[in-house]
């Protein structure tokens, strides 16, 4: 029986971002060469706004600077994990959209499901077949671990989140519902179609693998098109995702029962420009 690869653990490059949880309950975040931020206690989440993170700053509001008298934390302190900042809110939002209840509906091709984690996905994660009862007993902490490992880190979306939180979050959401490979191909196809016949940057291979070439093309696209282009790309990704859902309903009659809900909860178009501008 094949076993999955070892689970990656959440961490960040200490050259880019760090965090220190104080006894007061305050999470202090800083970055080399970037703006400084303080994330206040509990679930009132803000996130790191480092150099180049202007899109995230627009969406989440300005960073709260450290007071001048505050010493710069030593780099030997604990490093910020993905779930310490914006990805925590992203994963929590995924769980909300997918639902916390156990379901096993005949119309749902995924079968037994909880937190959006299907029986097959949980079996792959644990490296052995699991029962429906085990899916029903799944805890949210493990579901979040699966999401982070399989749908944020493994497909390379963590790096996209650093370039554009708006695009990265859309890739994660599409990856959870349609598969990370499909989400990656959507991005690659659109970057090729939007490069003005190669004048802005070269075409990239559409292989469902978000690597250095795809990230370079995304950076080049955003450099040419700015915030408006970011919103347009986000809207286009939603269009392709919506077309996929319609295709499923056309090919599989039982998915007609799901199509309305998919389009209602997963596809956003009109809000793209406002989200990118932080309005």
N, C-alpha and C positions, 0 to 999 in steps of 0.2 A: 504494500500500500504506500503510495507516495505521500510524503509529508511536506507541508508548506515550508517555505524559507523561514528562518528565524525572524521573529517579530522585531521590526526596528523600534527603537525607543526614541521618544520625543526629546529633541535637543536642538540647540542652535549654535552656530559658529560663534565662539566668544569674541571673535574679532568684530562682530557686528552688533550683538545685543546681549545684555545681561539683566538680571533682575535680583532683587534682594527683598525677601519678605521680612518686614520689621515686626517687633513685638506688638506694636500698636495696631496691627492688622493692615498696614499700608504696604502695597507692593510698589517698590521703587524701581523704575526701569530706565536704563540709559543706553546710549549707543556711541560707538567711536565716530567722531566727526559728524554727528547728527544732532537733531533737536532732542531735548530731554523731556521725559514725561513721567508723571506719577499716576499709577492706577490705584484708585481708592478702594476701600475694603469691600468685601462681599461680592455680589454679582453686578455691581454698578461698573461695568467694564468699559474702559477706554483701552487704547493700545499704543504701542510704541510708534512714534513718528520719527523715523530716521531720515537721513539725507536721501532724497529720491522717493520718499514715501508721501509725496504731496497729495496723491489721489486719496489715500487712506485718511489723511488729515482733513481733507475737505468733507469726507463722509462722516467722520467721527467727532469733528470739532478740533479746535487747537489743542496742542499739548499744554500741560501745566508744567512750567519750568521749575526746576529745582531752585531753591533759594540760594543766593550767592554764597551764603555762609555754609551751606551744606557741602561736606567733602565729597569728592568724586569717589564712588565705591571702588575698591580694589578689584582687579579683574580675576582674582582668585575666588571671588564669591560665586555662589551657584549661578549657573547659566540659565537663562530663560528658556523654558520649553514652549512649544507651539501653543499648548493649551493655557499658557499664562496670559495670552493676549487675545488678539482678534480671532484666532482660530477657535478659542473656547466658545465664543459667541456663535461662530459659524457651525460648530458641531452641535451646540445646543439647539440652534435653529433647525438643523437637519432632523434631530430627534423629534422636535415639535411637529414638523411637517410630516414625517413618516408615522408618527403616533407611538405612544407608549404601550398600547394594548396589544395583547396577543391576538392574532387573526389567523384563520385558516378557511378562506372563502373559495368555493369551487371556481369562481370567475377569476381568481388571482393565480396566475401561472406560477408564482413563487411558492405557493403552498404555505405551510406554517411559517409565520413571520412575526417578529417582535422588534420594535424600534427600527423597523425597516430592514432588519437582518433576517434573511430567509434561512430555511433549513439547510439548503445547499451551501450558502455563504458561511454559516456557522460550522458546518462540517469541514469545509476547506480550511477555515481558520484553526480549528482544533486538531486537524489532521486525522480525523476518523469520522465515520458516519454518526450523526446525532439523531436522537428521536424527537418527535414533536413535543414531548414533555420537556426535553432539555431546552428547546427553543422557548417554550412558555416560561421556563425558569430563568431565562437569560437576564442578567443584571445590566443596568444602564452603563455602569463603569466599563464592562467588557465591550458593550456595543460602541462606546466612544473610542475605545482602544482599536477596535476593528476599523472604524471610520478613519481614524487618524493614520493608521498603518497602511490600509488598503486603498483609501480614496484620497488621501492628501499626500503622503510621502512616496509610496511606491510608484505612482504614475508621474511623479515630478511636479505635482501641482503646488507643493510647498514653495518651490522656487518661483513659480508664476505668481503666487500670492505676494511675494516680495517685490515683484515688478509692478503688478497691478492687482490690488486686492479685489477690485470689482470683477475682473476677468477670472482671477483665481477662484473666487467663490462660485462663480457660475460654472466653471469646470468641475469643481467638487460636487455641486448639486446635480449637474447632468451625469457625472460619473456614477453617483450613487443610484440614480434612477435608470440610466441607460447603459452604463458600463464605462469605465475610464478610457478604454481604447476608443470608443465612439466619440466621447467628449474631446479627446486629443485630436482626432481626425477632423472634427468640426473646426477647431482652432486652426489647424494647419491648412485646411481648405480655404478658409476665409482669409488668412494671411496671404496666401498665394493670389486669391482673387482680388485683393485690395492693394496689391503692390504696384499698381499702374504699369502692368506689363514688364515688371522687373526694374522699373526706373528708380523706385524708392529703396528696394533691397531685392536680393535674388529669391527665386522660388525655392521652397524647401520640399523635402520628401514627405509625402502624406503616408505615414507608417504607424500612426497611433502612438508614437513614442516622443514625448515632450523632452527633448534634450537640448544641448547647447545651440544647435541651429535654429530650433523653434523659438527658444528664448531670445536669441539675437534678432530674429525677424520681428518678434513682438516688440522688443525695445525700439527697433528701427521704425516700425509702424507708429508707435506712440510718439516718437520723436518728430515724425512728420505730421501727424494728425492731432496730437494733443488731447485735451480732455474731451472735446467733441468726438474725435475719432474713437476714443475709449468707449464712449457711450454707444456709438454706432456698432462697434464690434460686439459689445455686450448684447445689443438688441439682435444682431444677426445670429449670435449663438442661440438665443432664445427661439428665433425663427426656425433654425434647423432642428432644435429639440422638439418644437411643436409639430413640425412636419413628420418627424419620426413617430410621434404618438398617433397621428392621423393614419400613417402607413400601417401601424400595428392593428388599428381598428379595422382597416380595410382588409387586411390579410387574415385576421383572426376574429371571428364574429363575437366571441365572448369578451373581447377587449372593448367592444362598444360600450359595455357597462362601465368601463374605467375611463374612457376618453374624456368625458366632461370634467371629471375630477382632476385628471392630469393637467388639462389645459387651464383649469381654474387655479390650481395651487402651484403649478410649476412654471408657467409661462408668464413672463413680465415683459412688456414692451414700452408702454407710455411712461413708465417711471424711470427708464434708463438714464435719460439726460439729467433728471433731477437728482438721482442717486449719485451720479458721477460728480455733480456740482455741489453735493452736500446740502441740497435744498430740502 
